Amino acid sequence: MANINYDDEHGFNINLPSLSRKYQEAYDKMQRELVKAREGLTKILTSKDVKATLLDMVERNELNRSLLALLDENIANAQMGNQNQNNK
């Protein structure tokens, strides 16, 4: 956690190394989650049996918010692509 102090003589004093470390930790965590989500999406999209793969991933607790967001975005893009094809 960032240390922020105030004194009358110097004003605010922010411990930047602490803040920077927390920022880097959060960024690293986000990167790991995105890599796992991309791997999960690849696993699903290359699967011969998507339903079985999804059920297996649920059992293994491999679904996270990032993966669900990627799936949702992929579905929306596919639907939009289908609509564009139908309009031609």
PDB file of N, CA, C and O in Angstrom, chain B, residues numbered from 101:
ATOM      1  N   MET B 101       0.835  -1.179   0.000  1.00  0.00           N
ATOM      2  CA  MET B 101       0.000   0.000   0.000  1.00  0.00           C
ATOM      3  C   MET B 101       0.883   1.247   0.000  1.00  0.00           C
ATOM      4  O   MET B 101       1.933   1.275   0.642  1.00  0.00           O
ATOM      5  N   ALA B 102       0.461   2.241  -0.701  1.00  0.00           N
ATOM      6  CA  ALA B 102       1.226   3.478  -0.786  1.00  0.00           C
ATOM      7  C   ALA B 102       1.177   4.211   0.546  1.00  0.00           C
ATOM      8  O   ALA B 102       0.134   4.299   1.193  1.00  0.00           O
ATOM      9  N   ASN B 103       2.322   4.727   0.932  1.00  0.00           N
ATOM     10  CA  ASN B 103       2.386   5.518   2.155  1.00  0.00           C
ATOM     11  C   ASN B 103       2.294   6.988   1.793  1.00  0.00           C
ATOM     12  O   ASN B 103       3.151   7.513   1.082  1.00  0.00           O
ATOM     13  N   ILE B 104       1.266   7.646   2.276  1.00  0.00           N
ATOM     14  CA  ILE B 104       1.085   9.071   2.030  1.00  0.00           C
ATOM     15  C   ILE B 104       1.017   9.747   3.390  1.00  0.00           C
ATOM     16  O   ILE B 104       0.159   9.442   4.219  1.00  0.00           O
ATOM     17  N   ASN B 105       1.926  10.656   3.592  1.00  0.00           N
ATOM     18  CA  ASN B 105       1.980  11.386   4.858  1.00  0.00           C
ATOM     19  C   ASN B 105       1.870  12.876   4.573  1.00  0.00           C
ATOM     20  O   ASN B 105       2.151  13.346   3.470  1.00  0.00           O
ATOM     21  N   TYR B 106       1.456  13.598   5.597  1.00  0.00           N
ATOM     22  CA  TYR B 106       1.374  15.050   5.478  1.00  0.00           C
ATOM     23  C   TYR B 106       1.970  15.672   6.724  1.00  0.00           C
ATOM     24  O   TYR B 106       1.669  15.263   7.846  1.00  0.00           O
ATOM     25  N   ASP B 107       2.810  16.656   6.515  1.00  0.00           N
ATOM     26  CA  ASP B 107       3.254  17.462   7.652  1.00  0.00           C
ATOM     27  C   ASP B 107       3.259  18.926   7.223  1.00  0.00           C
ATOM     28  O   ASP B 107       3.386  19.241   6.040  1.00  0.00           O
ATOM     29  N   ASP B 108       3.120  19.803   8.194  1.00  0.00           N
ATOM     30  CA  ASP B 108       2.987  21.234   7.912  1.00  0.00           C
ATOM     31  C   ASP B 108       4.222  21.816   7.232  1.00  0.00           C
ATOM     32  O   ASP B 108       4.107  22.754   6.444  1.00  0.00           O
ATOM     33  N   GLU B 109       5.381  21.280   7.523  1.00  0.00           N
ATOM     34  CA  GLU B 109       6.615  21.837   6.978  1.00  0.00           C
ATOM     35  C   GLU B 109       6.851  21.427   5.523  1.00  0.00           C
ATOM     36  O   GLU B 109       7.293  22.249   4.721  1.00  0.00           O
ATOM     37  N   HIS B 110       6.559  20.149   5.162  1.00  0.00           N
ATOM     38  CA  HIS B 110       6.883  19.639   3.838  1.00  0.00           C
ATOM     39  C   HIS B 110       5.667  19.338   2.967  1.00  0.00           C
ATOM     40  O   HIS B 110       5.821  19.060   1.777  1.00  0.00           O
ATOM     41  N   GLY B 111       4.493  19.386   3.520  1.00  0.00           N
ATOM     42  CA  GLY B 111       3.287  19.059   2.757  1.00  0.00           C
ATOM     43  C   GLY B 111       3.125  17.552   2.613  1.00  0.00           C
ATOM     44  O   GLY B 111       3.475  16.793   3.517  1.00  0.00           O
ATOM     45  N   PHE B 112       2.597  17.127   1.478  1.00  0.00           N
ATOM     46  CA  PHE B 112       2.367  15.700   1.245  1.00  0.00           C
ATOM     47  C   PHE B 112       3.660  14.997   0.870  1.00  0.00           C
ATOM     48  O   PHE B 112       4.482  15.523   0.119  1.00  0.00           O
ATOM     49  N   ASN B 113       3.819  13.816   1.399  1.00  0.00           N
ATOM     50  CA  ASN B 113       4.966  12.976   1.091  1.00  0.00           C
ATOM     51  C   ASN B 113       4.426  11.613   0.662  1.00  0.00           C
ATOM     52  O   ASN B 113       3.803  10.910   1.457  1.00  0.00           O
ATOM     53  N   ILE B 114       4.662  11.253  -0.570  1.00  0.00           N
ATOM     54  CA  ILE B 114       4.159   9.981  -1.101  1.00  0.00           C
ATOM     55  C   ILE B 114       5.339   9.047  -1.306  1.00  0.00           C
ATOM     56  O   ILE B 114       6.333   9.420  -1.929  1.00  0.00           O
ATOM     57  N   ASN B 115       5.229   7.838  -0.784  1.00  0.00           N
ATOM     58  CA  ASN B 115       6.264   6.838  -0.944  1.00  0.00           C
ATOM     59  C   ASN B 115       6.087   6.181  -2.311  1.00  0.00           C
ATOM     60  O   ASN B 115       5.354   5.200  -2.435  1.00  0.00           O
ATOM     61  N   LEU B 116       6.752   6.715  -3.337  1.00  0.00           N
ATOM     62  CA  LEU B 116       6.593   6.235  -4.707  1.00  0.00           C
ATOM     63  C   LEU B 116       7.079   4.810  -4.934  1.00  0.00           C
ATOM     64  O   LEU B 116       6.432   4.084  -5.689  1.00  0.00           O
ATOM     65  N   PRO B 117       8.175   4.365  -4.330  1.00  0.00           N
ATOM     66  CA  PRO B 117       8.566   2.971  -4.556  1.00  0.00           C
ATOM     67  C   PRO B 117       7.474   1.989  -4.131  1.00  0.00           C
ATOM     68  O   PRO B 117       7.245   0.983  -4.803  1.00  0.00           O
ATOM     69  N   SER B 118       6.813   2.275  -3.036  1.00  0.00           N
ATOM     70  CA  SER B 118       5.729   1.414  -2.573  1.00  0.00           C
ATOM     71  C   SER B 118       4.565   1.439  -3.555  1.00  0.00           C
ATOM     72  O   SER B 118       4.003   0.393  -3.877  1.00  0.00           O
ATOM     73  N   LEU B 119       4.205   2.612  -4.026  1.00  0.00           N
ATOM     74  CA  LEU B 119       3.117   2.769  -4.984  1.00  0.00           C
ATOM     75  C   LEU B 119       3.477   2.091  -6.304  1.00  0.00           C
ATOM     76  O   LEU B 119       2.645   1.412  -6.908  1.00  0.00           O
ATOM     77  N   SER B 120       4.696   2.274  -6.738  1.00  0.00           N
ATOM     78  CA  SER B 120       5.163   1.663  -7.982  1.00  0.00           C
ATOM     79  C   SER B 120       5.148   0.136  -7.881  1.00  0.00           C
ATOM     80  O   SER B 120       4.761  -0.542  -8.833  1.00  0.00           O
ATOM     81  N   ARG B 121       5.560  -0.400  -6.751  1.00  0.00           N
ATOM     82  CA  ARG B 121       5.564  -1.854  -6.549  1.00  0.00           C
ATOM     83  C   ARG B 121       4.139  -2.407  -6.607  1.00  0.00           C
ATOM     84  O   ARG B 121       3.906  -3.444  -7.228  1.00  0.00           O
ATOM     85  N   LYS B 122       3.202  -1.740  -5.979  1.00  0.00           N
ATOM     86  CA  LYS B 122       1.803  -2.188  -6.002  1.00  0.00           C
ATOM     87  C   LYS B 122       1.233  -2.131  -7.415  1.00  0.00           C
ATOM     88  O   LYS B 122       0.499  -3.024  -7.839  1.00  0.00           O
ATOM     89  N   TYR B 123       1.578  -1.079  -8.126  1.00  0.00           N
ATOM     90  CA  TYR B 123       1.129  -0.950  -9.515  1.00  0.00           C
ATOM     91  C   TYR B 123       1.693  -2.094 -10.352  1.00  0.00           C
ATOM     92  O   TYR B 123       0.967  -2.698 -11.142  1.00  0.00           O
ATOM     93  N   GLN B 124       2.973  -2.394 -10.187  1.00  0.00           N
ATOM     94  CA  GLN B 124       3.611  -3.461 -10.944  1.00  0.00           C
ATOM     95  C   GLN B 124       2.999  -4.817 -10.603  1.00  0.00           C
ATOM     96  O   GLN B 124       2.811  -5.644 -11.495  1.00  0.00           O
ATOM     97  N   GLU B 125       2.688  -5.059  -9.346  1.00  0.00           N
ATOM     98  CA  GLU B 125       2.047  -6.313  -8.930  1.00  0.00           C
ATOM     99  C   GLU B 125       0.676  -6.465  -9.578  1.00  0.00           C
ATOM    100  O   GLU B 125       0.329  -7.544 -10.058  1.00  0.00           O
ATOM    101  N   ALA B 126      -0.098  -5.392  -9.594  1.00  0.00           N
ATOM    102  CA  ALA B 126      -1.433  -5.435 -10.199  1.00  0.00           C
ATOM    103  C   ALA B 126      -1.326  -5.657 -11.703  1.00  0.00           C
ATOM    104  O   ALA B 126      -2.101  -6.421 -12.278  1.00  0.00           O
ATOM    105  N   TYR B 127      -0.372  -4.992 -12.335  1.00  0.00           N
ATOM    106  CA  TYR B 127      -0.164  -5.151 -13.775  1.00  0.00           C
ATOM    107  C   TYR B 127       0.250  -6.580 -14.100  1.00  0.00           C
ATOM    108  O   TYR B 127      -0.258  -7.169 -15.054  1.00  0.00           O
ATOM    109  N   ASP B 128       1.160  -7.140 -13.322  1.00  0.00           N
ATOM    110  CA  ASP B 128       1.608  -8.513 -13.543  1.00  0.00           C
ATOM    111  C   ASP B 128       0.467  -9.504 -13.385  1.00  0.00           C
ATOM    112  O   ASP B 128       0.358 -10.460 -14.153  1.00  0.00           O
ATOM    113  N   LYS B 129      -0.378  -9.281 -12.395  1.00  0.00           N
ATOM    114  CA  LYS B 129      -1.534 -10.163 -12.181  1.00  0.00           C
ATOM    115  C   LYS B 129      -2.483 -10.091 -13.379  1.00  0.00           C
ATOM    116  O   LYS B 129      -2.970 -11.118 -13.852  1.00  0.00           O
ATOM    117  N   MET B 130      -2.742  -8.885 -13.863  1.00  0.00           N
ATOM    118  CA  MET B 130      -3.625  -8.705 -15.015  1.00  0.00           C
ATOM    119  C   MET B 130      -3.044  -9.408 -16.240  1.00  0.00           C
ATOM    120  O   MET B 130      -3.775 -10.060 -16.986  1.00  0.00           O
ATOM    121  N   GLN B 131      -1.730  -9.278 -16.450  1.00  0.00           N
ATOM    122  CA  GLN B 131      -1.073  -9.925 -17.579  1.00  0.00           C
ATOM    123  C   GLN B 131      -1.208 -11.447 -17.498  1.00  0.00           C
ATOM    124  O   GLN B 131      -1.493 -12.096 -18.504  1.00  0.00           O
ATOM    125  N   ARG B 132      -1.006 -12.018 -16.314  1.00  0.00           N
ATOM    126  CA  ARG B 132      -1.147 -13.470 -16.145  1.00  0.00           C
ATOM    127  C   ARG B 132      -2.565 -13.915 -16.459  1.00  0.00           C
ATOM    128  O   ARG B 132      -2.764 -14.936 -17.117  1.00  0.00           O
ATOM    129  N   GLU B 133      -3.549 -13.161 -15.996  1.00  0.00           N
ATOM    130  CA  GLU B 133      -4.948 -13.505 -16.251  1.00  0.00           C
ATOM    131  C   GLU B 133      -5.274 -13.424 -17.744  1.00  0.00           C
ATOM    132  O   GLU B 133      -6.003 -14.268 -18.265  1.00  0.00           O
ATOM    133  N   LEU B 134      -4.746 -12.428 -18.424  1.00  0.00           N
ATOM    134  CA  LEU B 134      -5.005 -12.294 -19.858  1.00  0.00           C
ATOM    135  C   LEU B 134      -4.350 -13.412 -20.662  1.00  0.00           C
ATOM    136  O   LEU B 134      -4.930 -13.904 -21.630  1.00  0.00           O
ATOM    137  N   VAL B 135      -3.153 -13.810 -20.267  1.00  0.00           N
ATOM    138  CA  VAL B 135      -2.482 -14.916 -20.948  1.00  0.00           C
ATOM    139  C   VAL B 135      -3.276 -16.198 -20.750  1.00  0.00           C
ATOM    140  O   VAL B 135      -3.483 -16.961 -21.694  1.00  0.00           O
ATOM    141  N   LYS B 136      -3.725 -16.436 -19.509  1.00  0.00           N
ATOM    142  CA  LYS B 136      -4.533 -17.626 -19.234  1.00  0.00           C
ATOM    143  C   LYS B 136      -5.845 -17.577 -20.016  1.00  0.00           C
ATOM    144  O   LYS B 136      -6.305 -18.605 -20.514  1.00  0.00           O
ATOM    145  N   ALA B 137      -6.450 -16.395 -20.130  1.00  0.00           N
ATOM    146  CA  ALA B 137      -7.703 -16.256 -20.866  1.00  0.00           C
ATOM    147  C   ALA B 137      -7.495 -16.545 -22.348  1.00  0.00           C
ATOM    148  O   ALA B 137      -8.313 -17.219 -22.974  1.00  0.00           O
ATOM    149  N   ARG B 138      -6.401 -16.036 -22.906  1.00  0.00           N
ATOM    150  CA  ARG B 138      -6.099 -16.287 -24.318  1.00  0.00           C
ATOM    151  C   ARG B 138      -5.860 -17.775 -24.559  1.00  0.00           C
ATOM    152  O   ARG B 138      -6.324 -18.324 -25.558  1.00  0.00           O
ATOM    153  N   GLU B 139      -5.141 -18.427 -23.650  1.00  0.00           N
ATOM    154  CA  GLU B 139      -4.910 -19.865 -23.778  1.00  0.00           C
ATOM    155  C   GLU B 139      -6.222 -20.633 -23.687  1.00  0.00           C
ATOM    156  O   GLU B 139      -6.443 -21.591 -24.428  1.00  0.00           O
ATOM    157  N   GLY B 140      -7.090 -20.207 -22.773  1.00  0.00           N
ATOM    158  CA  GLY B 140      -8.394 -20.856 -22.632  1.00  0.00           C
ATOM    159  C   GLY B 140      -9.252 -20.683 -23.873  1.00  0.00           C
ATOM    160  O   GLY B 140      -9.906 -21.627 -24.317  1.00  0.00           O
ATOM    161  N   LEU B 141      -9.252 -19.484 -24.433  1.00  0.00           N
ATOM    162  CA  LEU B 141     -10.030 -19.228 -25.649  1.00  0.00           C
ATOM    163  C   LEU B 141      -9.502 -20.076 -26.804  1.00  0.00           C
ATOM    164  O   LEU B 141     -10.284 -20.634 -27.574  1.00  0.00           O
ATOM    165  N   THR B 142      -8.195 -20.171 -26.924  1.00  0.00           N
ATOM    166  CA  THR B 142      -7.601 -21.011 -27.964  1.00  0.00           C
ATOM    167  C   THR B 142      -7.999 -22.466 -27.767  1.00  0.00           C
ATOM    168  O   THR B 142      -8.322 -23.167 -28.726  1.00  0.00           O
ATOM    169  N   LYS B 143      -7.972 -22.909 -26.527  1.00  0.00           N
ATOM    170  CA  LYS B 143      -8.362 -24.285 -26.213  1.00  0.00           C
ATOM    171  C   LYS B 143      -9.805 -24.550 -26.633  1.00  0.00           C
ATOM    172  O   LYS B 143     -10.107 -25.604 -27.191  1.00  0.00           O
ATOM    173  N   ILE B 144     -10.686 -23.604 -26.368  1.00  0.00           N
ATOM    174  CA  ILE B 144     -12.103 -23.765 -26.708  1.00  0.00           C
ATOM    175  C   ILE B 144     -12.303 -23.728 -28.222  1.00  0.00           C
ATOM    176  O   ILE B 144     -12.997 -24.578 -28.780  1.00  0.00           O
ATOM    177  N   LEU B 145     -11.692 -22.741 -28.884  1.00  0.00           N
ATOM    178  CA  LEU B 145     -11.917 -22.558 -30.316  1.00  0.00           C
ATOM    179  C   LEU B 145     -11.290 -23.656 -31.171  1.00  0.00           C
ATOM    180  O   LEU B 145     -11.730 -23.891 -32.296  1.00  0.00           O
ATOM    181  N   THR B 146     -10.268 -24.326 -30.649  1.00  0.00           N
ATOM    182  CA  THR B 146      -9.631 -25.402 -31.413  1.00  0.00           C
ATOM    183  C   THR B 146     -10.150 -26.782 -31.015  1.00  0.00           C
ATOM    184  O   THR B 146      -9.711 -27.795 -31.559  1.00  0.00           O
ATOM    185  N   SER B 147     -11.062 -26.818 -30.087  1.00  0.00           N
ATOM    186  CA  SER B 147     -11.600 -28.088 -29.602  1.00  0.00           C
ATOM    187  C   SER B 147     -12.555 -28.703 -30.616  1.00  0.00           C
ATOM    188  O   SER B 147     -13.289 -27.996 -31.306  1.00  0.00           O
ATOM    189  N   LYS B 148     -12.532 -30.026 -30.695  1.00  0.00           N
ATOM    190  CA  LYS B 148     -13.479 -30.734 -31.565  1.00  0.00           C
ATOM    191  C   LYS B 148     -14.847 -30.814 -30.909  1.00  0.00           C
ATOM    192  O   LYS B 148     -15.866 -30.889 -31.595  1.00  0.00           O
ATOM    193  N   ASP B 149     -14.872 -30.800 -29.568  1.00  0.00           N
ATOM    194  CA  ASP B 149     -16.129 -30.860 -28.817  1.00  0.00           C
ATOM    195  C   ASP B 149     -16.145 -29.703 -27.825  1.00  0.00           C
ATOM    196  O   ASP B 149     -15.682 -29.833 -26.692  1.00  0.00           O
ATOM    197  N   VAL B 150     -16.683 -28.574 -28.267  1.00  0.00           N
ATOM    198  CA  VAL B 150     -16.663 -27.353 -27.459  1.00  0.00           C
ATOM    199  C   VAL B 150     -17.397 -27.547 -26.143  1.00  0.00           C
ATOM    200  O   VAL B 150     -16.912 -27.118 -25.096  1.00  0.00           O
ATOM    201  N   LYS B 151     -18.549 -28.183 -26.180  1.00  0.00           N
ATOM    202  CA  LYS B 151     -19.338 -28.375 -24.964  1.00  0.00           C
ATOM    203  C   LYS B 151     -18.556 -29.186 -23.935  1.00  0.00           C
ATOM    204  O   LYS B 151     -18.521 -28.819 -22.761  1.00  0.00           O
ATOM    205  N   ALA B 152     -17.932 -30.274 -24.357  1.00  0.00           N
ATOM    206  CA  ALA B 152     -17.147 -31.100 -23.444  1.00  0.00           C
ATOM    207  C   ALA B 152     -15.946 -30.326 -22.895  1.00  0.00           C
ATOM    208  O   ALA B 152     -15.596 -30.450 -21.722  1.00  0.00           O
ATOM    209  N   THR B 153     -15.330 -29.534 -23.757  1.00  0.00           N
ATOM    210  CA  THR B 153     -14.185 -28.730 -23.322  1.00  0.00           C
ATOM    211  C   THR B 153     -14.603 -27.718 -22.274  1.00  0.00           C
ATOM    212  O   THR B 153     -13.918 -27.538 -21.267  1.00  0.00           O
ATOM    213  N   LEU B 154     -15.727 -27.058 -22.510  1.00  0.00           N
ATOM    214  CA  LEU B 154     -16.228 -26.087 -21.529  1.00  0.00           C
ATOM    215  C   LEU B 154     -16.555 -26.756 -20.202  1.00  0.00           C
ATOM    216  O   LEU B 154     -16.217 -26.234 -19.140  1.00  0.00           O
ATOM    217  N   LEU B 155     -17.207 -27.900 -20.261  1.00  0.00           N
ATOM    218  CA  LEU B 155     -17.528 -28.615 -19.025  1.00  0.00           C
ATOM    219  C   LEU B 155     -16.265 -29.027 -18.279  1.00  0.00           C
ATOM    220  O   LEU B 155     -16.202 -28.935 -17.053  1.00  0.00           O
ATOM    221  N   ASP B 156     -15.265 -29.480 -19.020  1.00  0.00           N
ATOM    222  CA  ASP B 156     -13.985 -29.850 -18.414  1.00  0.00           C
ATOM    223  C   ASP B 156     -13.323 -28.633 -17.767  1.00  0.00           C
ATOM    224  O   ASP B 156     -12.774 -28.731 -16.670  1.00  0.00           O
ATOM    225  N   MET B 157     -13.375 -27.500 -18.443  1.00  0.00           N
ATOM    226  CA  MET B 157     -12.774 -26.283 -17.896  1.00  0.00           C
ATOM    227  C   MET B 157     -13.510 -25.812 -16.652  1.00  0.00           C
ATOM    228  O   MET B 157     -12.891 -25.293 -15.724  1.00  0.00           O
ATOM    229  N   VAL B 158     -14.830 -25.990 -16.626  1.00  0.00           N
ATOM    230  CA  VAL B 158     -15.597 -25.632 -15.432  1.00  0.00           C
ATOM    231  C   VAL B 158     -15.184 -26.520 -14.270  1.00  0.00           C
ATOM    232  O   VAL B 158     -14.982 -26.033 -13.158  1.00  0.00           O
ATOM    233  N   GLU B 159     -15.057 -27.826 -14.520  1.00  0.00           N
ATOM    234  CA  GLU B 159     -14.650 -28.757 -13.461  1.00  0.00           C
ATOM    235  C   GLU B 159     -13.272 -28.401 -12.909  1.00  0.00           C
ATOM    236  O   GLU B 159     -13.019 -28.546 -11.713  1.00  0.00           O
ATOM    237  N   ARG B 160     -12.392 -27.939 -13.782  1.00  0.00           N
ATOM    238  CA  ARG B 160     -11.028 -27.600 -13.367  1.00  0.00           C
ATOM    239  C   ARG B 160     -10.908 -26.153 -12.856  1.00  0.00           C
ATOM    240  O   ARG B 160      -9.818 -25.692 -12.516  1.00  0.00           O
ATOM    241  N   ASN B 161     -12.038 -25.457 -12.809  1.00  0.00           N
ATOM    242  CA  ASN B 161     -12.076 -24.059 -12.361  1.00  0.00           C
ATOM    243  C   ASN B 161     -11.136 -23.187 -13.202  1.00  0.00           C
ATOM    244  O   ASN B 161     -10.413 -22.347 -12.666  1.00  0.00           O
ATOM    245  N   GLU B 162     -11.155 -23.396 -14.520  1.00  0.00           N
ATOM    246  CA  GLU B 162     -10.299 -22.653 -15.431  1.00  0.00           C
ATOM    247  C   GLU B 162     -10.989 -21.444 -16.050  1.00  0.00           C
ATOM    248  O   GLU B 162     -10.357 -20.689 -16.788  1.00  0.00           O
ATOM    249  N   LEU B 163     -12.261 -21.250 -15.765  1.00  0.00           N
ATOM    250  CA  LEU B 163     -12.965 -20.089 -16.316  1.00  0.00           C
ATOM    251  C   LEU B 163     -12.799 -18.915 -15.363  1.00  0.00           C
ATOM    252  O   LEU B 163     -13.015 -19.046 -14.159  1.00  0.00           O
ATOM    253  N   ASN B 164     -12.413 -17.769 -15.909  1.00  0.00           N
ATOM    254  CA  ASN B 164     -12.320 -16.558 -15.109  1.00  0.00           C
ATOM    255  C   ASN B 164     -12.981 -15.410 -15.873  1.00  0.00           C
ATOM    256  O   ASN B 164     -13.418 -15.583 -17.011  1.00  0.00           O
ATOM    257  N   ARG B 165     -13.046 -14.280 -15.261  1.00  0.00           N
ATOM    258  CA  ARG B 165     -13.738 -13.136 -15.878  1.00  0.00           C
ATOM    259  C   ARG B 165     -13.104 -12.723 -17.202  1.00  0.00           C
ATOM    260  O   ARG B 165     -13.800 -12.359 -18.150  1.00  0.00           O
ATOM    261  N   SER B 166     -11.790 -12.784 -17.255  1.00  0.00           N
ATOM    262  CA  SER B 166     -11.108 -12.396 -18.496  1.00  0.00           C
ATOM    263  C   SER B 166     -11.484 -13.330 -19.635  1.00  0.00           C
ATOM    264  O   SER B 166     -11.734 -12.875 -20.752  1.00  0.00           O
ATOM    265  N   LEU B 167     -11.528 -14.631 -19.366  1.00  0.00           N
ATOM    266  CA  LEU B 167     -11.900 -15.591 -20.402  1.00  0.00           C
ATOM    267  C   LEU B 167     -13.352 -15.394 -20.809  1.00  0.00           C
ATOM    268  O   LEU B 167     -13.670 -15.434 -21.998  1.00  0.00           O
ATOM    269  N   LEU B 168     -14.227 -15.184 -19.849  1.00  0.00           N
ATOM    270  CA  LEU B 168     -15.639 -14.956 -20.177  1.00  0.00           C
ATOM    271  C   LEU B 168     -15.813 -13.687 -21.005  1.00  0.00           C
ATOM    272  O   LEU B 168     -16.652 -13.643 -21.905  1.00  0.00           O
ATOM    273  N   ALA B 169     -15.032 -12.664 -20.707  1.00  0.00           N
ATOM    274  CA  ALA B 169     -15.093 -11.425 -21.498  1.00  0.00           C
ATOM    275  C   ALA B 169     -14.616 -11.677 -22.923  1.00  0.00           C
ATOM    276  O   ALA B 169     -15.216 -11.173 -23.872  1.00  0.00           O
ATOM    277  N   LEU B 170     -13.532 -12.459 -23.088  1.00  0.00           N
ATOM    278  CA  LEU B 170     -13.055 -12.791 -24.429  1.00  0.00           C
ATOM    279  C   LEU B 170     -14.083 -13.615 -25.192  1.00  0.00           C
ATOM    280  O   LEU B 170     -14.305 -13.381 -26.380  1.00  0.00           O
ATOM    281  N   LEU B 171     -14.707 -14.570 -24.526  1.00  0.00           N
ATOM    282  CA  LEU B 171     -15.745 -15.379 -25.174  1.00  0.00           C
ATOM    283  C   LEU B 171     -16.914 -14.503 -25.615  1.00  0.00           C
ATOM    284  O   LEU B 171     -17.424 -14.637 -26.727  1.00  0.00           O
ATOM    285  N   ASP B 172     -17.325 -13.613 -24.731  1.00  0.00           N
ATOM    286  CA  ASP B 172     -18.440 -12.716 -25.045  1.00  0.00           C
ATOM    287  C   ASP B 172     -18.093 -11.832 -26.245  1.00  0.00           C
ATOM    288  O   ASP B 172     -18.918 -11.639 -27.138  1.00  0.00           O
ATOM    289  N   GLU B 173     -16.886 -11.306 -26.261  1.00  0.00           N
ATOM    290  CA  GLU B 173     -16.448 -10.457 -27.372  1.00  0.00           C
ATOM    291  C   GLU B 173     -16.377 -11.268 -28.669  1.00  0.00           C
ATOM    292  O   GLU B 173     -16.756 -10.778 -29.733  1.00  0.00           O
ATOM    293  N   ASN B 174     -15.892 -12.501 -28.578  1.00  0.00           N
ATOM    294  CA  ASN B 174     -15.797 -13.365 -29.749  1.00  0.00           C
ATOM    295  C   ASN B 174     -17.179 -13.675 -30.306  1.00  0.00           C
ATOM    296  O   ASN B 174     -17.375 -13.660 -31.521  1.00  0.00           O
ATOM    297  N   ILE B 175     -18.136 -13.956 -29.429  1.00  0.00           N
ATOM    298  CA  ILE B 175     -19.514 -14.238 -29.859  1.00  0.00           C
ATOM    299  C   ILE B 175     -20.125 -13.011 -30.521  1.00  0.00           C
ATOM    300  O   ILE B 175     -20.757 -13.124 -31.571  1.00  0.00           O
ATOM    301  N   ALA B 176     -19.941 -11.840 -29.918  1.00  0.00           N
ATOM    302  CA  ALA B 176     -20.486 -10.605 -30.488  1.00  0.00           C
ATOM    303  C   ALA B 176     -19.885 -10.326 -31.859  1.00  0.00           C
ATOM    304  O   ALA B 176     -20.597  -9.934 -32.783  1.00  0.00           O
ATOM    305  N   ASN B 177     -18.583 -10.525 -31.995  1.00  0.00           N
ATOM    306  CA  ASN B 177     -17.932 -10.302 -33.299  1.00  0.00           C
ATOM    307  C   ASN B 177     -18.435 -11.289 -34.338  1.00  0.00           C
ATOM    308  O   ASN B 177     -18.634 -10.922 -35.496  1.00  0.00           O
ATOM    309  N   ALA B 178     -18.642 -12.540 -33.935  1.00  0.00           N
ATOM    310  CA  ALA B 178     -19.154 -13.546 -34.873  1.00  0.00           C
ATOM    311  C   ALA B 178     -20.569 -13.186 -35.320  1.00  0.00           C
ATOM    312  O   ALA B 178     -20.901 -13.316 -36.498  1.00  0.00           O
ATOM    313  N   GLN B 179     -21.397 -12.737 -34.388  1.00  0.00           N
ATOM    314  CA  GLN B 179     -22.763 -12.349 -34.729  1.00  0.00           C
ATOM    315  C   GLN B 179     -22.757 -11.143 -35.655  1.00  0.00           C
ATOM    316  O   GLN B 179     -23.542 -11.077 -36.601  1.00  0.00           O
ATOM    317  N   MET B 180     -21.880 -10.198 -35.387  1.00  0.00           N
ATOM    318  CA  MET B 180     -21.795  -9.010 -36.232  1.00  0.00           C
ATOM    319  C   MET B 180     -21.312  -9.406 -37.633  1.00  0.00           C
ATOM    320  O   MET B 180     -21.799  -8.884 -38.636  1.00  0.00           O
ATOM    321  N   GLY B 181     -20.371 -10.314 -37.690  1.00  0.00           N
ATOM    322  CA  GLY B 181     -19.880 -10.807 -38.982  1.00  0.00           C
ATOM    323  C   GLY B 181     -20.980 -11.506 -39.754  1.00  0.00           C
ATOM    324  O   GLY B 181     -21.081 -11.337 -40.969  1.00  0.00           O
ATOM    325  N   ASN B 182     -21.812 -12.291 -39.072  1.00  0.00           N
ATOM    326  CA  ASN B 182     -22.924 -12.956 -39.733  1.00  0.00           C
ATOM    327  C   ASN B 182     -23.943 -11.956 -40.262  1.00  0.00           C
ATOM    328  O   ASN B 182     -24.488 -12.133 -41.351  1.00  0.00           O
ATOM    329  N   GLN B 183     -24.198 -10.907 -39.489  1.00  0.00           N
ATOM    330  CA  GLN B 183     -25.153  -9.888 -39.923  1.00  0.00           C
ATOM    331  C   GLN B 183     -24.610  -9.178 -41.160  1.00  0.00           C
ATOM    332  O   GLN B 183     -25.358  -8.896 -42.096  1.00  0.00           O
ATOM    333  N   ASN B 184     -23.297  -8.888 -41.165  1.00  0.00           N
ATOM    334  CA  ASN B 184     -22.695  -8.207 -42.319  1.00  0.00           C
ATOM    335  C   ASN B 184     -22.763  -9.105 -43.550  1.00  0.00           C
ATOM    336  O   ASN B 184     -23.011  -8.615 -44.652  1.00  0.00           O
ATOM    337  N   GLN B 185     -22.549 -10.401 -43.384  1.00  0.00           N
ATOM    338  CA  GLN B 185     -22.643 -11.347 -44.506  1.00  0.00           C
ATOM    339  C   GLN B 185     -24.061 -11.410 -45.044  1.00  0.00           C
ATOM    340  O   GLN B 185     -24.269 -11.471 -46.256  1.00  0.00           O
ATOM    341  N   ASN B 186     -25.037 -11.397 -44.145  1.00  0.00           N
ATOM    342  CA  ASN B 186     -26.442 -11.478 -44.548  1.00  0.00           C
ATOM    343  C   ASN B 186     -26.899 -10.208 -45.261  1.00  0.00           C
ATOM    344  O   ASN B 186     -27.801 -10.260 -46.096  1.00  0.00           O
ATOM    345  N   ASN B 187     -26.295  -9.088 -44.946  1.00  0.00           N
ATOM    346  CA  ASN B 187     -26.675  -7.811 -45.554  1.00  0.00           C
ATOM    347  C   ASN B 187     -26.097  -7.639 -46.959  1.00  0.00           C
ATOM    348  O   ASN B 187     -26.526  -6.754 -47.699  1.00  0.00           O
ATOM    349  N   LYS B 188     -25.137  -8.471 -47.326  1.00  0.00           N
ATOM    350  CA  LYS B 188     -24.516  -8.327 -48.652  1.00  0.00           C
ATOM    351  C   LYS B 188     -25.316  -8.972 -49.729  1.00  0.00           C
ATOM    352  O   LYS B 188     -24.924  -8.936 -50.895  1.00  0.00           O
TER     353      LYS B 188
END
